[in-house]
């Protein structure tokens, strides 16, 4: 009978690698998920930055249009 006790003479019950392939695959998948999360965060950050720029540009345009509206109303009232 083969024994699974460490140090047994049966080489088929002894694994020489420190980690099983399953553990390595799990670690690789975790690292991949971290990379994906980081990439997603960067993309969201860039899109939010672009969105903020667009909002600020539209706010400036609105202020300009409001000023032009006031000027035109003043000219019409004269």
mmCIF file of the C-alpha atoms, coordinates in Angstrom:
data_MODEL
# 
_entry.id   MODEL 
# 
loop_
_atom_site.group_PDB 
_atom_site.id 
_atom_site.type_symbol 
_atom_site.label_atom_id 
_atom_site.label_alt_id 
_atom_site.label_comp_id 
_atom_site.label_asym_id 
_atom_site.label_entity_id 
_atom_site.label_seq_id 
_atom_site.pdbx_PDB_ins_code 
_atom_site.Cartn_x 
_atom_site.Cartn_y 
_atom_site.Cartn_z 
_atom_site.occupancy 
_atom_site.B_iso_or_equiv 
_atom_site.pdbx_formal_charge 
_atom_site.auth_seq_id 
_atom_site.auth_comp_id 
_atom_site.auth_asym_id 
_atom_site.auth_atom_id 
_atom_site.pdbx_PDB_model_num 
ATOM 1  C CA . UNK A 1 1  ? 0.000   0.000   0.000   1.00 0.00 ? 1  UNK A CA 1 
ATOM 2  C CA . UNK A 1 2  ? 1.270   3.439   -0.878  1.00 0.00 ? 2  UNK A CA 1 
ATOM 3  C CA . UNK A 1 3  ? 1.402   5.988   1.885   1.00 0.00 ? 3  UNK A CA 1 
ATOM 4  C CA . UNK A 1 4  ? 0.752   9.705   1.379   1.00 0.00 ? 4  UNK A CA 1 
ATOM 5  C CA . UNK A 1 5  ? 2.808   10.577  4.445   1.00 0.00 ? 5  UNK A CA 1 
ATOM 6  C CA . UNK A 1 6  ? 5.627   12.992  3.689   1.00 0.00 ? 6  UNK A CA 1 
ATOM 7  C CA . UNK A 1 7  ? 8.886   11.189  3.262   1.00 0.00 ? 7  UNK A CA 1 
ATOM 8  C CA . UNK A 1 8  ? 7.339   7.972   2.060   1.00 0.00 ? 8  UNK A CA 1 
ATOM 9  C CA . UNK A 1 9  ? 9.313   6.017   -0.501  1.00 0.00 ? 9  UNK A CA 1 
ATOM 10 C CA . UNK A 1 10 ? 6.559   6.039   -3.119  1.00 0.00 ? 10 UNK A CA 1 
ATOM 11 C CA . UNK A 1 11 ? 7.339   8.876   -5.625  1.00 0.00 ? 11 UNK A CA 1 
ATOM 12 C CA . UNK A 1 12 ? 3.788   8.862   -7.023  1.00 0.00 ? 12 UNK A CA 1 
ATOM 13 C CA . UNK A 1 13 ? 2.454   10.223  -3.732  1.00 0.00 ? 13 UNK A CA 1 
ATOM 14 C CA . UNK A 1 14 ? 5.032   12.991  -3.466  1.00 0.00 ? 14 UNK A CA 1 
ATOM 15 C CA . UNK A 1 15 ? 4.706   16.316  -5.327  1.00 0.00 ? 15 UNK A CA 1 
ATOM 16 C CA . UNK A 1 16 ? 8.026   18.035  -5.884  1.00 0.00 ? 16 UNK A CA 1 
ATOM 17 C CA . UNK A 1 17 ? 6.656   21.488  -6.808  1.00 0.00 ? 17 UNK A CA 1 
ATOM 18 C CA . UNK A 1 18 ? 5.926   23.934  -3.992  1.00 0.00 ? 18 UNK A CA 1 
ATOM 19 C CA . UNK A 1 19 ? 2.541   24.926  -5.445  1.00 0.00 ? 19 UNK A CA 1 
ATOM 20 C CA . UNK A 1 20 ? 0.002   22.961  -7.340  1.00 0.00 ? 20 UNK A CA 1 
ATOM 21 C CA . UNK A 1 21 ? -1.006  24.115  -10.797 1.00 0.00 ? 21 UNK A CA 1 
ATOM 22 C CA . UNK A 1 22 ? -4.411  24.983  -9.384  1.00 0.00 ? 22 UNK A CA 1 
ATOM 23 C CA . UNK A 1 23 ? -2.846  27.419  -6.888  1.00 0.00 ? 23 UNK A CA 1 
ATOM 24 C CA . UNK A 1 24 ? -0.700  29.001  -9.612  1.00 0.00 ? 24 UNK A CA 1 
ATOM 25 C CA . UNK A 1 25 ? -3.713  29.374  -11.899 1.00 0.00 ? 25 UNK A CA 1 
ATOM 26 C CA . UNK A 1 26 ? -5.700  30.942  -9.062  1.00 0.00 ? 26 UNK A CA 1 
ATOM 27 C CA . UNK A 1 27 ? -2.922  33.452  -8.377  1.00 0.00 ? 27 UNK A CA 1 
ATOM 28 C CA . UNK A 1 28 ? -2.619  34.305  -12.072 1.00 0.00 ? 28 UNK A CA 1 
ATOM 29 C CA . UNK A 1 29 ? -6.376  34.855  -12.342 1.00 0.00 ? 29 UNK A CA 1 
ATOM 30 C CA . UNK A 1 30 ? -6.331  37.097  -9.256  1.00 0.00 ? 30 UNK A CA 1 
ATOM 31 C CA . UNK A 1 31 ? -3.492  39.136  -10.746 1.00 0.00 ? 31 UNK A CA 1 
ATOM 32 C CA . UNK A 1 32 ? -5.374  39.353  -14.053 1.00 0.00 ? 32 UNK A CA 1 
ATOM 33 C CA . UNK A 1 33 ? -8.487  40.610  -12.245 1.00 0.00 ? 33 UNK A CA 1 
ATOM 34 C CA . UNK A 1 34 ? -6.398  43.250  -10.451 1.00 0.00 ? 34 UNK A CA 1 
ATOM 35 C CA . UNK A 1 35 ? -4.970  44.415  -13.790 1.00 0.00 ? 35 UNK A CA 1 
ATOM 36 C CA . UNK A 1 36 ? -8.458  44.535  -15.317 1.00 0.00 ? 36 UNK A CA 1 
ATOM 37 C CA . UNK A 1 37 ? -9.754  46.524  -12.347 1.00 0.00 ? 37 UNK A CA 1 
ATOM 38 C CA . UNK A 1 38 ? -6.863  48.984  -12.599 1.00 0.00 ? 38 UNK A CA 1 
ATOM 39 C CA . UNK A 1 39 ? -7.436  49.426  -16.348 1.00 0.00 ? 39 UNK A CA 1 
ATOM 40 C CA . UNK A 1 40 ? -11.141 49.993  -15.747 1.00 0.00 ? 40 UNK A CA 1 
ATOM 41 C CA . UNK A 1 41 ? -10.392 52.571  -13.056 1.00 0.00 ? 41 UNK A CA 1 
ATOM 42 C CA . UNK A 1 42 ? -8.030  54.425  -15.410 1.00 0.00 ? 42 UNK A CA 1 
ATOM 43 C CA . UNK A 1 43 ? -10.618 54.447  -18.196 1.00 0.00 ? 43 UNK A CA 1 
ATOM 44 C CA . UNK A 1 44 ? -13.354 55.678  -15.850 1.00 0.00 ? 44 UNK A CA 1 
ATOM 45 C CA . UNK A 1 45 ? -11.024 58.350  -14.480 1.00 0.00 ? 45 UNK A CA 1 
ATOM 46 C CA . UNK A 1 46 ? -10.180 59.575  -17.981 1.00 0.00 ? 46 UNK A CA 1 
ATOM 47 C CA . UNK A 1 47 ? -13.834 59.585  -19.013 1.00 0.00 ? 47 UNK A CA 1 
ATOM 48 C CA . UNK A 1 48 ? -14.795 61.484  -15.860 1.00 0.00 ? 48 UNK A CA 1 
ATOM 49 C CA . UNK A 1 49 ? -12.054 64.011  -16.615 1.00 0.00 ? 49 UNK A CA 1 
ATOM 50 C CA . UNK A 1 50 ? -13.366 64.435  -20.154 1.00 0.00 ? 50 UNK A CA 1 
ATOM 51 C CA . UNK A 1 51 ? -16.909 64.704  -18.836 1.00 0.00 ? 51 UNK A CA 1 
ATOM 52 C CA . UNK A 1 52 ? -15.842 67.398  -16.358 1.00 0.00 ? 52 UNK A CA 1 
ATOM 53 C CA . UNK A 1 53 ? -14.141 69.340  -19.165 1.00 0.00 ? 53 UNK A CA 1 
ATOM 54 C CA . UNK A 1 54 ? -17.268 69.104  -21.302 1.00 0.00 ? 54 UNK A CA 1 
ATOM 55 C CA . UNK A 1 55 ? -19.486 70.271  -18.436 1.00 0.00 ? 55 UNK A CA 1 
ATOM 56 C CA . UNK A 1 56 ? -17.180 73.202  -17.697 1.00 0.00 ? 56 UNK A CA 1 
ATOM 57 C CA . UNK A 1 57 ? -17.137 74.160  -21.380 1.00 0.00 ? 57 UNK A CA 1 
ATOM 58 C CA . UNK A 1 58 ? -20.934 74.043  -21.535 1.00 0.00 ? 58 UNK A CA 1 
ATOM 59 C CA . UNK A 1 59 ? -21.185 76.134  -18.349 1.00 0.00 ? 59 UNK A CA 1 
ATOM 60 C CA . UNK A 1 60 ? -18.914 78.776  -19.911 1.00 0.00 ? 60 UNK A CA 1 
ATOM 61 C CA . UNK A 1 61 ? -20.987 78.772  -23.095 1.00 0.00 ? 61 UNK A CA 1 
ATOM 62 C CA . UNK A 1 62 ? -24.175 79.160  -21.061 1.00 0.00 ? 62 UNK A CA 1 
ATOM 63 C CA . UNK A 1 63 ? -22.742 82.116  -19.146 1.00 0.00 ? 63 UNK A CA 1 
ATOM 64 C CA . UNK A 1 64 ? -21.656 83.710  -22.430 1.00 0.00 ? 64 UNK A CA 1 
ATOM 65 C CA . UNK A 1 65 ? -25.106 83.190  -23.977 1.00 0.00 ? 65 UNK A CA 1 
ATOM 66 C CA . UNK A 1 66 ? -26.798 84.595  -20.870 1.00 0.00 ? 66 UNK A CA 1 
ATOM 67 C CA . UNK A 1 67 ? -24.602 87.714  -21.065 1.00 0.00 ? 67 UNK A CA 1 
ATOM 68 C CA . UNK A 1 68 ? -25.348 88.115  -24.776 1.00 0.00 ? 68 UNK A CA 1 
ATOM 69 C CA . UNK A 1 69 ? -29.059 87.731  -24.020 1.00 0.00 ? 69 UNK A CA 1 
ATOM 70 C CA . UNK A 1 70 ? -28.900 90.509  -21.419 1.00 0.00 ? 70 UNK A CA 1 
ATOM 71 C CA . UNK A 1 71 ? -27.023 92.781  -23.842 1.00 0.00 ? 71 UNK A CA 1 
ATOM 72 C CA . UNK A 1 72 ? -29.564 92.115  -26.607 1.00 0.00 ? 72 UNK A CA 1 
ATOM 73 C CA . UNK A 1 73 ? -32.494 92.790  -24.252 1.00 0.00 ? 73 UNK A CA 1 
ATOM 74 C CA . UNK A 1 74 ? -30.849 96.040  -23.151 1.00 0.00 ? 74 UNK A CA 1 
ATOM 75 C CA . UNK A 1 75 ? -30.412 97.102  -26.779 1.00 0.00 ? 75 UNK A CA 1 
ATOM 76 C CA . UNK A 1 76 ? -34.046 96.279  -27.544 1.00 0.00 ? 76 UNK A CA 1 
ATOM 77 C CA . UNK A 1 77 ? -35.243 98.294  -24.544 1.00 0.00 ? 77 UNK A CA 1 
ATOM 78 C CA . UNK A 1 78 ? -33.431 101.441 -25.797 1.00 0.00 ? 78 UNK A CA 1 
# 
